[in-house]
Amino acid sequence: MNYGQPRFGNEERLALPDGTEARPNRRWWIIGAILALLVVAAAVFIFRDGKADGKSNSDAGANQQLPTVSVAVPGRELVGRVLSATGTLAARREMPIGVAGEGGRVTRVLVEPGQWVAAGQVLATVDRSVQTQTAASLAAQIKVAQADATLAQSELNRAQQLVSRGFISKADIETKTSTRDAANARVRVAEAQLAQQQATNGRLDIRAPEAGLVLTRTVEAGQIVSAGSAVLFRMAKGGEMEMRAQMSEGDLIGLPVGASAQVTPVGSDKAFTGQVWQVSPVIDPQTRQGIARIALTYNPALRPGGFASATIRSGSTNVPQLPNSAIQSDERGNYVYIVGPDDKVVRRSIKIGDVSDSGVAIASGLDGTERVVLSAGAFLTAGQKIKPVLQKTQG
């Protein structure tokens, strides 16, 4: 009699006397429990790993979305101080020339504007017919006085010969001596009067006080002139010119006498080299400007009264320098963006100094150690986080 059941695999079953099957072995329960725990552990591990990967991917995506911005640390460097100004051209020493004597009718004008003249050269002559006759009369009076003096001297000589014989007293000698002295004095008076008239006649000629360039002429032949007449000629002493540059009081501070300058007249592409020879000691209270006078040598292109621009170099300063693309401006003034330690953009107000081909000098607001946004500042906002890329500035 077969009391057992056939075996399927490794499973063992027990047959009871009444023909029913026995329960599975307890060992299988333990194995199942272990398998279940392994499945739960694997599920937990996979879930946590997936969550971590998601977070990492999210952070990577956030980093990829930050804008990449070029920044630079400008440092400090010696930057030449270059000032720009505009102004008018003029004679450095302008000489107005008028009538020095009593005046009269102008007979000839001998020069034209643009001519060079020597010191004392006659520019115009004034009619002197009356003054010439007066001088002739005084010359004749000198001859009369000389004749009287000669006669008085002869009479004194004869009297001195007779005094030893007793024919002439000493009192008569003294009288004749006095007459002789008076005659000589009249000669000297007549000579002085003639010299005075000749000097007066000489002042009728309008002469150049110094050598230089004739700038203007406002007199014509036939014109009546006098000591009260307006200026007849204007001259530039030695032909020296200058530019009177209008500058702000801030630019005038520290501007030394002797600073070199390049002056370009309006309408010309040629620059003339000059030097600042005088800095205005006063400031116009209305315009808040002063004048820097730039000495120039003569050139036909430098016409007094013309307008010109000047570039003045006055030493150097040790300041940060940035490219123009880094400078921003709005109603509050000029500023740049700098990058903080947390890579967030921070606005920094600045004051601009000299602007040149090499960049913009920063007079104040930066010490040169900041990371400054070089470009794309117009697209950034304060507090925005960026991905900075450090670059070198080019001086």
C-alpha positions in Angstrom: 0.0 0.0 0.0 1.4 3.4 -1.0 0.9 6.0 1.8 2.9 8.8 0.2 2.2 11.4 -2.6 4.4 11.9 -5.6 7.1 14.7 -5.2 7.0 17.7 -7.4 10.4 19.3 -7.5 11.9 19.9 -4.0 8.5 20.3 -2.3 7.8 17.6 0.2 4.3 16.9 1.3 3.1 14.5 4.0 0.2 12.1 3.6 -2.0 11.6 6.6 -3.8 8.3 7.3 -7.2 9.8 6.4 -5.8 10.8 3.0 -5.5 14.7 3.6 -2.3 16.6 2.8 -0.1 18.1 5.5 0.9 22.0 5.7 4.0 23.2 4.0 7.2 23.1 5.8 8.0 26.1 8.1 11.3 26.6 6.3 9.5 27.9 3.3 7.8 30.6 5.3 11.1 31.9 6.5 12.5 32.0 2.9 9.5 33.9 1.7 9.8 36.4 4.4 13.5 37.0 3.6 12.7 37.4 -0.1 9.9 40.0 0.7 12.4 42.0 2.8 14.9 42.0 0.0 12.3 43.3 -2.4 11.3 46.1 -0.1 14.9 47.1 0.5 15.6 47.2 -3.2 12.5 49.3 -3.8 13.6 51.8 -1.1 17.1 52.0 -2.6 15.9 52.6 -6.1 13.5 55.3 -4.9 16.1 57.2 -3.0 18.7 56.9 -5.8 16.1 58.2 -8.3 15.3 61.1 -6.1 18.9 62.0 -5.6 19.5 61.8 -9.4 16.5 64.1 -10.0 17.8 66.7 -7.5 21.3 66.6 -9.1 19.8 67.0 -12.6 17.7 69.9 -11.3 20.8 71.7 -9.9 22.7 71.1 -13.1 19.8 72.6 -15.1 19.7 75.6 -12.8 23.5 76.1 -13.3 23.1 75.9 -17.1 20.4 78.6 -17.0 22.7 81.2 -15.3 23.9 83.9 -17.7 27.7 83.7 -18.5 29.2 87.2 -18.1 32.7 88.4 -18.8 34.3 90.2 -15.8 37.7 91.6 -15.0 39.7 93.0 -12.1 41.0 96.4 -13.5 43.7 97.1 -10.9 45.3 100.5 -11.0 47.6 102.1 -13.6 49.1 105.4 -14.5 46.7 107.1 -16.8 47.7 110.4 -18.6 45.4 113.2 -17.6 44.0 114.6 -20.9 41.6 117.6 -20.8 39.5 118.7 -23.7 38.4 122.3 -24.2 37.1 124.8 -26.7 37.7 128.5 -27.1 38.7 131.3 -29.4 42.0 132.3 -31.0 43.5 135.7 -30.3 46.7 137.6 -30.4 48.7 136.8 -27.3 49.6 140.5 -26.9 47.3 142.6 -28.9 48.3 146.3 -29.4 45.6 148.8 -30.2 47.1 151.8 -32.0 45.5 155.3 -32.2 46.5 158.9 -32.5 49.3 159.9 -30.1 49.5 163.6 -31.1 47.0 166.3 -31.9 45.7 164.6 -35.0 44.5 166.1 -38.3 43.7 164.8 -41.8 45.2 161.5 -42.8 47.2 161.8 -45.9 48.5 158.2 -46.4 47.9 154.8 -45.0 51.0 152.7 -45.6 50.1 149.2 -44.4 47.4 146.6 -44.8 46.2 143.8 -42.5 48.4 140.8 -42.6 51.6 142.7 -43.1 54.6 142.5 -40.8 56.1 145.8 -39.6 59.1 146.8 -37.6 59.2 148.8 -34.4 58.7 152.5 -35.1 57.6 151.9 -38.7 55.1 154.5 -40.0 51.7 153.1 -40.5 49.9 156.3 -41.6 50.8 159.9 -42.0 48.7 163.0 -41.0 48.8 166.4 -42.8 51.4 168.7 -41.1 51.4 171.8 -43.3 50.6 174.1 -40.4 52.9 172.4 -38.0 55.7 172.6 -40.6 55.4 176.4 -40.9 55.4 176.7 -37.1 58.6 174.7 -37.0 60.2 177.0 -39.7 59.2 180.0 -37.7 60.9 178.6 -34.6 64.0 177.8 -36.6 64.2 181.4 -37.7 63.8 182.6 -34.1 66.8 180.5 -33.2 68.9 182.4 -35.8 67.7 185.7 -34.5 68.6 184.7 -30.9 72.0 183.4 -32.1 72.7 186.8 -33.8 71.8 188.7 -30.7 74.0 186.4 -28.6 76.9 186.9 -31.0 76.6 190.7 -30.9 76.4 190.7 -27.1 79.6 188.6 -26.9 81.4 191.0 -29.3 80.4 194.0 -27.2 81.6 192.3 -24.0 84.9 191.5 -25.6 85.5 195.2 -26.6 84.5 196.4 -23.2 86.9 194.1 -21.5 89.8 195.5 -23.6 88.9 199.1 -22.6 88.4 198.5 -18.9 92.2 198.3 -18.3 92.5 201.8 -19.8 89.9 203.3 -17.6 87.3 204.0 -20.3 84.8 201.4 -19.1 83.8 200.8 -15.6 83.4 197.3 -14.0 79.7 198.0 -13.7 79.4 198.3 -17.5 81.3 195.0 -17.9 78.8 193.3 -15.6 75.9 194.8 -17.6 77.3 193.6 -20.9 78.1 190.2 -19.4 74.4 189.9 -18.3 73.3 190.9 -21.8 75.4 188.3 -23.3 74.1 185.6 -21.0 70.5 186.5 -21.6 71.1 186.3 -25.4 72.6 182.8 -25.1 69.6 181.8 -23.0 67.2 183.0 -25.6 69.0 180.9 -28.1 68.5 177.8 -25.9 64.8 178.6 -25.4 64.3 179.0 -29.2 66.1 175.6 -29.8 63.9 173.9 -27.2 60.8 175.3 -28.8 61.9 174.0 -32.2 62.6 170.6 -30.7 59.2 170.5 -29.1 57.5 171.4 -32.3 59.5 168.8 -34.2 58.5 166.1 -31.7 54.9 167.2 -32.0 55.2 166.9 -35.8 56.7 163.5 -35.4 53.8 162.3 -33.3 51.5 163.1 -36.2 52.8 160.0 -37.9 51.0 156.9 -36.6 53.8 154.4 -35.9 54.1 150.8 -34.7 55.1 150.6 -31.1 56.7 147.1 -31.5 57.5 144.8 -34.3 54.6 142.5 -35.1 51.7 141.6 -37.4 49.0 144.1 -38.4 45.6 142.5 -37.7 43.1 145.3 -38.5 43.0 148.7 -40.1 40.1 151.1 -39.6 41.4 154.3 -41.1 41.5 155.7 -44.7 43.3 158.5 -46.4 41.4 161.8 -46.0 39.9 160.8 -42.6 40.1 163.4 -39.8 41.6 161.8 -36.7 42.3 163.2 -33.3 43.4 162.0 -29.8 39.8 161.0 -29.1 39.4 158.9 -32.2 38.8 155.2 -32.0 41.6 152.6 -32.5 43.0 152.9 -36.0 45.1 149.7 -36.1 45.4 146.5 -34.1 48.6 144.5 -34.0 49.8 141.2 -32.6 53.1 141.8 -30.9 55.7 139.6 -32.5 52.9 137.8 -34.4 52.4 135.6 -31.3 49.0 133.9 -31.0 47.1 132.1 -28.3 44.0 130.1 -27.7 41.8 131.2 -24.8 40.3 127.8 -23.7 37.2 127.8 -21.7 37.5 125.2 -18.9 35.5 124.2 -15.9 36.9 125.0 -12.5 37.4 121.3 -11.8 39.6 121.0 -14.9 41.6 124.1 -14.0 42.6 122.6 -10.6 46.0 121.1 -10.9 46.5 122.4 -14.5 50.2 123.5 -14.5 51.7 126.3 -16.5 53.8 124.7 -19.3 51.4 121.8 -20.0 51.5 120.8 -23.6 48.5 121.2 -25.8 47.3 120.4 -29.3 45.1 123.1 -30.8 42.9 122.4 -33.9 41.1 125.3 -35.5 37.5 124.7 -36.8 37.5 123.6 -40.4 41.1 122.4 -40.2 42.5 118.9 -39.8 45.9 120.2 -38.7 46.8 120.5 -35.0 49.2 123.1 -33.7 51.4 122.5 -30.7 51.3 125.0 -27.9 51.8 125.4 -24.2 49.7 126.7 -21.4 51.3 130.0 -20.3 48.6 131.3 -18.0 45.8 129.8 -16.0 42.9 132.1 -15.0 43.1 133.2 -11.4 39.4 133.8 -11.3 36.2 131.9 -12.2 33.2 133.4 -13.9 30.4 133.2 -11.2 27.8 132.7 -13.9 29.4 130.0 -16.1 31.6 128.5 -13.4 34.4 128.5 -15.9 37.9 130.0 -16.2 40.4 130.5 -19.1 43.6 128.7 -19.8 45.7 130.6 -22.3 47.7 128.5 -24.7 50.6 130.2 -26.4 51.0 129.4 -30.1 53.6 130.4 -32.7 52.4 132.3 -35.8 50.7 130.4 -38.6 48.4 131.8 -41.2 45.8 129.2 -40.3 45.6 130.7 -36.8 43.2 133.6 -37.3 42.3 135.7 -34.3 38.6 135.5 -33.5 38.3 132.0 -34.9 37.0 129.0 -32.9 39.2 126.0 -32.0 39.4 122.9 -29.8 42.3 121.9 -27.7 43.6 118.7 -26.0 45.7 119.4 -23.0 48.0 116.9 -21.3 48.7 117.6 -17.7 50.5 114.8 -16.0 49.2 111.4 -15.0 47.1 109.8 -12.2 47.1 106.2 -10.7 43.5 105.1 -11.2 41.5 102.1 -12.4 40.7 102.0 -16.1 37.8 100.2 -17.8 36.6 99.8 -21.4 33.7 102.0 -22.4 31.4 99.0 -22.6 31.6 98.5 -18.8 30.2 102.0 -18.1 26.4 102.4 -17.6 24.4 105.5 -16.9 20.9 106.5 -15.9 19.2 109.4 -14.2 21.2 108.8 -11.0 24.6 109.1 -12.8 27.3 106.7 -14.0 27.8 103.3 -12.6 29.2 99.8 -13.2 28.1 96.3 -12.1 30.5 94.4 -9.8 30.2 90.8 -8.8 29.9 90.0 -5.1 31.3 86.9 -3.3 28.0 85.0 -4.0 28.3 85.8 -7.7 25.4 88.2 -7.5 25.5 91.5 -9.4 25.9 94.7 -7.3 25.5 98.3 -8.6 28.4 100.6 -7.9 28.2 104.4 -8.6 31.4 105.9 -10.1 32.8 109.2 -11.2 34.4 109.2 -14.7 37.8 110.8 -15.2 39.6 111.2 -18.5 38.4 109.3 -21.6 41.0 108.2 -24.1 41.6 105.5 -26.8 42.8 103.1 -24.1 39.7 103.3 -22.0 37.9 105.3 -19.4 39.7 106.3 -16.2 37.6 105.9 -13.0 38.2 108.9 -10.8 36.3 107.5 -7.8 34.0 104.6 -6.9 36.5 101.7 -7.5 39.7 100.7 -5.9 40.7 98.3 -8.7 40.2 95.1 -6.8 36.6 94.5 -7.7 35.3 92.0 -10.3 33.7 94.4 -12.8 31.2 93.3 -15.5 32.8 94.2 -18.8 29.8 94.0 -21.0 26.1 93.0 -21.1 25.5 95.3 -18.1 22.4 96.7 -19.8 20.8 93.3 -19.6 21.5 92.7 -15.9 19.8 93.8 -12.7 21.1 94.3 -9.3 20.9 91.2 -7.2 20.9 88.8 -10.2 23.1 85.8 -10.0 25.4 85.2 -12.8 28.2 82.8 -13.9 31.3 85.1 -14.1 34.1 84.4 -16.5 37.3 86.3 -15.6 39.2 88.1 -18.4 42.2 90.4 -18.6 41.7 94.1 -19.2 43.7 95.7 -22.0 45.4 98.9 -21.1 
